[in-house]
Amino acid sequence: MSATTAPGTVTPSTRPHASAWPVFWIASIAVFLVSLDTTMLFAAFRALQAGFPGTSAADMSWVLNAYTVVYAAMLIPAGGLADSYGRKKVFMLGVTLFLAASAACGLSGTVEWLIAARVAQAIGAAMLTPASLSIVLDAFPDSKRAVAVSMWGAVGGLAAAIGPSVGSFIVDAIGWQWAFYLNLPLGALSLWRGAALLREAKKPESRRTVDTVGMGLLIVGVGALALSIVQSESPHWSSTELLAAASTGVMALIAFVLWARVAPAPLVDLRLFKNRTYTFVNLATLAFGIAFSMMFFGFFFYMTEVWHYTLPQAGLAITPGPLLVIPFAIITGRLASRFGHRPFLVGGGFIYACSGLWFLLVPGEQPAYLTHWLPGLFLSGIGVGMVLPSLSAAAVNRLPADQYAVGSAVNQATRQIGSVMGVAITVLMLGHAGLTHQSFVPLYVCHASLALLTALLCLPVNTKPQKIT
């Protein structure tokens, strides 16, 4: 495809449109499992500690942190590999690695082996995620792409949202190993059907050179920054070591930008950010990613520490909000194909801010689920359903087809970085004993403020379909 191809177009495919939805579900099953694993183990943390007696909480935290850090750092390089070497090929390899690593996680006999398996799992997840969105984009015509991408984002958002709930029930019922074994049957289905139905998009006339220098700088930059955040509360890391890690990350990212300006074939074409919509969508994604993680950790802390719910009770109590994500994402996707994403990003951001204000002002020390908690959950579910998939869709809306995978990978990596920051902030605010309602005031003030910031950052977004005259 030439550089002059109109934004938003795709390489023509010989695949009939009737096969588009089976392709969508093959790609989405894998993304569902990836998103589920990013949040499910937070509910399983205590069970993991019990399964490995003598392991400190700081060491055990790397079972969670290793996945998030490596996943965030590898997303953009994996997007470049998918664009250069074939989306189906990278997708299938990513699913295979993810499943093998999931089995290794469940079979782990030591914490070190479990952490290593989680790293491999994160690499597989990073490979399949941007390739999955590219496959979905290539399968649908322009008229249906907004709905398909919104649903793709909704599947990932729903999985991340219900991860703690699903994890709490599985771990309580049959053990922490099944948090990983759960991936195997669904992942195998995606792999089996993908081999038969997925078709490689038309290859570019010349394969792009993989920017190994840029890849290395990006992995070091994102990894070091994420490391400094997730270890900010660890007693084993001094302030000097944390500052050194953060400084290394910042310097590596600056070097990455400078290298991208002069490299003949950079991993990320900085011209992407000349697109005003793309730039503001990614800034909004960072703010929303922080708020999203803060919300879910706030939910579990409040339910278990203030209202003294059991873990399965807390998981069930949180479920109604995530269940609203899919229907509102579908509705939003259909309307966005006519009106653009801005009204739903801005409106959803304000609704999400209202959910933060609700949790700040209404719930008290005594449990009153139906009147004091459920309405806030409904607001959060509606807001997430409008914003989360719309951010993914708006990010790639005006990109050339040969930049779908890298463009979407940048957006997904931005959300993961926001998630790591949100977790670190929540632990900083709530990671102590004797929590009361007052302990949550700073958390929900931040939640509401970040949601409002998301809405404001989306005001310049313009994805409204252009009228053909």
MARGU-287941 format. One record per residue (C-alpha): x, y, z; residue in three letters. Coordinates in steps of 0.1 Angstrom, whole numbers, padded with zeros to 4 digits, always signed. Layout:
BEGIN
XYZala ...
END
This chain:
BEGIN
+0000+0000+0000met +0013+0034-0009ser +0017+0062+0016ala -0010+0082-0002thr -0037+0057+0006thr -0067+0074+0021ala -0068+0071+0059pro -0093+0046+0072gly -0091+0023+0041thr -0079-0012+0042val -0061-0035+0018thr -0088-0052-0003pro -0095-0087+0008ser -0111-0116-0011thr -0129-0127+0020arg -0167-0123+0017pro -0183-0101+0043his -0204-0131+0056ala -0172-0144+0073ser -0164-0111+0091ala -0182-0120+0123trp -0167-0154+0128pro -0133-0137+0123val -0143-0111+0149phe -0151-0138+0175trp -0119-0157+0168ile -0098-0126+0174ala -0120-0114+0203ser -0118-0147+0223ile -0080-0144+0225ala -0082-0107+0235val -0109-0116+0261phe -0084-0140+0278leu -0056-0115+0276val -0077-0088+0292ser -0090-0112+0318leu -0055-0121+0329asp -0045-0084+0334thr -0070-0081+0364thr -0081-0116+0375met -0051-0123+0397leu -0057-0093+0419phe -0085-0113+0435ala -0062-0144+0437ala -0033-0126+0454phe -0039-0140+0489arg -0045-0175+0476ala -0012-0173+0457leu +0006-0164+0489gln -0010-0193+0507ala +0001-0216+0478gly +0037-0206+0482phe +0044-0206+0520pro +0073-0184+0530gly +0072-0161+0500thr +0070-0124+0509ser +0043-0102+0496ala +0069-0081+0477ala +0082-0112+0459asp +0047-0124+0452met +0038-0090+0437ser +0060-0098+0407trp +0035-0125+0397val +0012-0095+0389leu +0038-0069+0380asn +0059-0089+0356ala +0029-0095+0334tyr +0017-0059+0334thr +0052-0044+0328val +0062-0068+0300val +0028-0066+0284tyr +0030-0028+0283ala +0066-0027+0271ala +0061-0053+0243met +0028-0041+0228leu +0043-0015+0204ile +0072-0037+0192pro +0046-0065+0186ala +0024-0042+0166gly +0054-0034+0144gly +0061-0071+0139leu +0025-0078+0130ala +0025-0051+0103asp +0058-0063+0089ser +0056-0101+0091tyr +0018-0108+0088gly -0010-0103+0113arg -0023-0138+0111lys +0012-0153+0116lys +0019-0131+0146val -0016-0136+0161phe -0014-0174+0159met +0021-0174+0174leu +0010-0151+0202gly -0020-0173+0210val +0002-0204+0210thr +0027-0188+0234leu +0000-0174+0256phe -0016-0209+0260leu +0017-0227+0266ala +0027-0201+0292ala -0008-0204+0309ser -0003-0241+0313ala +0032-0235+0327ala +0018-0210+0352cys -0007-0235+0366gly +0020-0262+0368leu +0045-0239+0386ser +0061-0253+0417gly +0081-0222+0427thr +0074-0185+0426val +0104-0180+0403glu +0090-0204+0378trp +0056-0188+0380leu +0071-0153+0374ile +0090-0166+0344ala +0059-0182+0330ala +0040-0149+0335arg +0066-0131+0315val +0062-0155+0286ala +0025-0152+0289gln +0028-0114+0287ala +0049-0116+0255ile +0023-0139+0239gly -0005-0115+0250ala +0014-0085+0235ala +0019-0103+0202met -0017-0112+0197leu -0034-0080+0209thr -0025-0055+0181pro -0026-0082+0155ala -0061-0091+0167ser -0074-0055+0161leu -0058-0054+0127ser -0075-0087+0117ile -0108-0073+0128val -0103-0040+0109leu -0094-0059+0077asp -0124-0082+0080ala -0151-0054+0079phe -0160-0028+0053pro -0159+0009+0063asp -0196+0010+0070ser -0194-0016+0098lys -0159-0009+0111arg -0169+0015+0139ala -0193-0011+0154val -0168-0039+0151ala -0140-0020+0167val -0162-0007+0195ser -0173-0043+0202met -0137-0055+0201trp -0128-0028+0227gly -0159-0037+0247ala -0149-0074+0248val -0115-0064+0263gly -0130-0039+0286gly -0156-0064+0298leu -0130-0090+0305ala -0108-0066+0324ala -0139-0055+0343ala -0151-0089+0353ile -0116-0103+0359gly -0116-0097+0397pro -0151-0111+0400ser -0144-0143+0380val -0110-0147+0398gly -0126-0145+0432ser -0151-0173+0424phe -0126-0196+0406ile -0099-0192+0433val -0123-0197+0461asp -0139-0228+0445ala -0111-0248+0429ile -0078-0231+0435gly -0055-0204+0420trp -0042-0228+0393gln -0075-0226+0375trp -0072-0189+0371ala -0046-0200+0344phe -0061-0233+0332tyr -0093-0214+0324leu -0074-0200+0294asn -0067-0233+0277leu -0101-0244+0263pro -0112-0210+0250leu -0077-0203+0237gly -0075-0236+0219ala -0108-0229+0202leu -0095-0195+0190ser -0063-0213+0177leu -0082-0241+0160trp -0108-0219+0142arg -0082-0192+0135gly -0060-0217+0115ala -0090-0225+0093ala -0107-0191+0089leu -0081-0164+0092leu -0065-0152+0060arg -0034-0131+0058glu -0040-0095+0046ala -0022-0085+0014lys +0014-0081+0022lys +0031-0047+0015pro +0053-0046-0015glu +0084-0045+0006ser +0087-0058+0042arg +0096-0031+0067arg +0129-0035+0085thr +0124-0042+0122val +0138-0013+0142asp +0157-0033+0169thr +0173-0001+0184val +0139+0015+0188gly +0124-0017+0201met +0151-0020+0228gly +0149+0017+0238leu +0111+0014+0241leu +0112-0018+0262ile +0138-0003+0285val +0119+0030+0288gly +0084+0017+0295val +0098-0012+0316gly +0119+0010+0338ala +0092+0036+0343leu +0066+0009+0352ala +0092-0008+0375leu +0096+0025+0394ser +0059+0028+0398ile +0050-0007+0408val +0079-0009+0433gln +0071+0025+0448ser +0058+0009+0480glu +0083-0020+0483ser +0104-0019+0514pro +0132-0036+0494his +0137-0006+0471trp +0153+0027+0483ser +0143+0061+0470ser +0176+0063+0452thr +0170+0030+0434glu +0135+0041+0424leu +0147+0075+0412leu +0174+0057+0392ala +0148+0034+0376ala +0125+0063+0367ala +0154+0084+0353ser +0165+0055+0332thr +0130+0051+0318gly +0127+0088+0310val +0161+0089+0293met +0154+0058+0273ala +0121+0073+0261leu +0137+0106+0251ile +0164+0086+0233ala +0136+0066+0216phe +0119+0098+0203val +0153+0112+0191leu +0161+0079+0174trp +0126+0078+0157ala +0133+0112+0142arg +0165+0100+0123val +0160+0062+0119ala +0153+0052+0082pro +0125+0028+0093ala +0115+0037+0129pro +0094+0014+0150leu +0068+0041+0156val +0064+0067+0129asp +0061+0100+0148leu +0039+0114+0120arg +0012+0094+0138leu +0011+0122+0164phe +0006+0149+0138lys -0029+0136+0138asn -0046+0158+0164arg -0072+0132+0172thr -0047+0104+0177tyr -0026+0126+0201thr -0056+0136+0222phe -0071+0101+0223val -0038+0087+0237asn -0036+0114+0264leu -0073+0106+0273ala -0065+0069+0273thr -0037+0074+0299leu -0060+0094+0322ala -0088+0069+0318phe -0065+0039+0324gly -0054+0054+0357ile -0090+0060+0368ala -0102+0026+0356phe -0077+0007+0378ser -0083+0030+0408met -0121+0023+0405met -0118-0015+0406phe -0092-0016+0434phe -0114+0009+0453gly -0144-0014+0449phe -0126-0044+0463phe -0110-0025+0492phe -0143-0009+0501tyr -0163-0041+0500met -0139-0062+0519thr -0123-0037+0543glu -0152-0013+0551val -0183-0035+0545trp -0165-0067+0554his -0178-0088+0525tyr -0161-0121+0517thr -0141-0122+0485leu -0169-0141+0465pro -0195-0117+0479gln -0174-0087+0467ala -0170-0103+0433gly -0207-0108+0429leu -0215-0073+0442ala -0192-0057+0416ile -0206-0077+0386thr -0237-0056+0376pro -0215-0026+0365gly -0194-0046+0340pro -0224-0063+0326leu -0236-0029+0312leu -0203-0025+0292val -0212-0047+0262ile -0247-0033+0254pro -0236+0003+0258phe -0205-0003+0237ala -0226-0018+0209ile -0250+0011+0210ile -0222+0036+0211thr -0204+0019+0182gly -0235+0021+0160arg -0241+0057+0167leu -0204+0066+0164ala -0205+0054+0128ser -0229+0082+0121arg -0219+0110+0146phe -0183+0103+0154gly -0169+0093+0188his -0165+0127+0204arg -0201+0129+0219pro -0198+0095+0235phe -0162+0100+0248leu -0171+0134+0263val -0205+0123+0276gly -0191+0089+0289gly -0163+0107+0307gly -0188+0130+0325phe -0209+0100+0334ile -0179+0082+0347tyr -0170+0112+0368ala -0205+0112+0383cys -0199+0076+0394ser -0168+0087+0412gly -0187+0115+0429leu -0215+0090+0439trp -0190+0067+0456phe -0174+0097+0473leu -0207+0112+0487leu -0232+0083+0491val -0219+0050+0506pro -0212+0050+0543gly -0198+0026+0569glu -0229+0004+0570gln -0236-0019+0541pro -0266-0006+0519ala -0259-0023+0486tyr -0291-0017+0467leu -0294+0020+0475thr -0259+0032+0482his -0237+0011+0458trp -0257-0003+0429leu -0266+0031+0414pro -0229+0041+0413gly -0221+0008+0396leu -0247+0015+0369phe -0231+0049+0363leu -0196+0034+0361ser -0208+0006+0338gly -0224+0030+0314ile -0194+0053+0314gly -0169+0026+0308val -0191+0011+0280gly -0192+0045+0263met -0155+0055+0268val -0133+0024+0268leu -0141+0009+0234pro -0145+0043+0218ser -0110+0052+0228leu -0097+0021+0209ser -0119+0029+0179ala -0111+0066+0177ala -0074+0060+0180ala -0072+0040+0147val -0101+0057+0129asn -0081+0079+0106arg -0049+0059+0104leu -0037+0043+0072pro -0043+0005+0071ala -0006-0004+0072asp -0003+0014+0106gln -0034-0002+0123tyr -0014-0026+0144ala +0013-0001+0156val -0013+0026+0161gly -0035+0004+0181ser -0006-0010+0200ala +0005+0025+0211val -0030+0031+0224asn -0032-0002+0242gln +0002+0003+0258ala -0008+0037+0270thr -0038+0022+0287arg -0016-0005+0304gln +0008+0022+0316ile -0021+0040+0330gly -0033+0008+0347ser +0001+0003+0364val +0000+0039+0376met -0036+0035+0389gly -0026+0004+0409val +0004+0021+0424ala -0017+0051+0435ile -0044+0030+0450thr -0019+0009+0470val -0003+0041+0482leu -0037+0055+0494met -0053+0023+0507leu -0025-0002+0514gly -0028+0000+0551his -0050-0014+0579ala -0080+0001+0595gly -0097+0016+0564leu -0128+0037+0568thr -0150+0056+0544his -0129+0087+0550gln -0098+0067+0537ser -0115+0066+0502phe -0121+0104+0498val -0087+0110+0481pro -0092+0080+0458leu -0126+0090+0446tyr -0116+0127+0442val -0088+0114+0419cys -0112+0091+0401his -0137+0119+0394ala -0109+0144+0384ser -0093+0119+0360leu -0127+0111+0344ala -0133+0148+0339leu -0099+0152+0324leu -0106+0123+0300thr -0138+0141+0288ala -0119+0174+0283leu -0091+0158+0264leu -0116+0142+0241cys -0131+0176+0230leu -0107+0180+0201pro -0113+0144+0188val -0128+0144+0153asn -0139+0111+0138thr -0172+0122+0124lys -0177+0106+0090pro -0170+0130+0062gln -0199+0137+0038lys -0192+0128+0002ile -0202+0155-0022thr 
END
